[in-house]
């Protein structure tokens, strides 16, 4: 597999930024009970054991690319 091109990395960062906006909108629309259910499902699947939205990880990647 070849390393990603600059254009591919830029597209990835743009998509990650859009995901950030979508996640925030969904969280704002969800009840506490819904958030707890989703958090439990994500933790059980091993996707996000330390936080439901992986916000810190996502923001770190965006910051590393200046987004």
C-alpha positions as CSV (number, residue, x, y, z in Angstrom):
1,X,0.0,0.0,0.0
2,X,1.3,3.4,-1.0
3,X,1.5,6.3,1.5
4,X,-1.4,8.7,1.1
5,X,-1.0,11.7,-1.0
6,X,-1.4,15.3,0.3
7,X,-4.8,15.5,-1.5
8,X,-5.9,12.3,0.2
9,X,-4.8,13.6,3.6
10,X,-6.6,16.9,3.0
11,X,-9.8,15.0,2.1
12,X,-9.5,12.8,5.2
13,X,-9.0,15.9,7.5
14,X,-12.1,17.6,5.9
15,X,-14.1,14.4,6.5
16,X,-12.9,14.2,10.1
17,X,-13.9,17.8,10.6
18,X,-17.4,17.1,9.2
19,X,-17.7,14.1,11.5
20,X,-16.9,16.4,14.4
21,X,-19.8,18.6,13.5
22,X,-22.2,15.6,13.0
23,X,-21.3,14.1,16.3
24,X,-21.9,17.4,18.2
25,X,-25.2,17.8,16.5
26,X,-26.3,14.3,17.4
27,X,-25.2,14.6,21.0
28,X,-27.1,17.9,21.3
29,X,-30.3,16.1,20.1
30,X,-29.9,13.0,22.3
31,X,-31.3,12.5,25.7
32,X,-29.0,11.5,28.6
33,X,-30.5,8.0,28.4
34,X,-29.7,7.7,24.7
35,X,-26.1,8.9,25.3
36,X,-25.6,6.3,28.0
37,X,-27.0,3.5,25.8
38,X,-24.7,4.4,22.9
39,X,-21.7,4.8,25.3
40,X,-22.3,1.3,26.7
41,X,-22.6,-0.2,23.1
42,X,-19.4,1.5,22.0
43,X,-17.5,0.4,25.1
44,X,-18.8,-3.2,24.7
45,X,-17.5,-3.3,21.1
46,X,-14.1,-1.9,22.1
47,X,-14.5,1.1,19.8
48,X,-14.4,3.7,22.5
49,X,-13.5,2.4,26.0
50,X,-12.4,5.8,27.4
51,X,-15.1,8.1,26.1
52,X,-18.1,7.9,23.9
53,X,-17.1,10.3,21.2
54,X,-13.3,10.0,21.1
55,X,-13.4,13.8,21.0
56,X,-9.9,14.2,22.4
57,X,-8.4,11.8,19.8
58,X,-10.3,13.4,17.0
59,X,-9.4,16.9,18.0
60,X,-5.7,15.9,18.3
61,X,-5.6,14.7,14.7
62,X,-7.4,17.8,13.5
63,X,-5.0,20.0,15.4
64,X,-2.0,18.1,14.1
65,X,-3.2,19.0,10.6
66,X,-4.0,22.6,11.4
67,X,-7.7,22.1,11.0
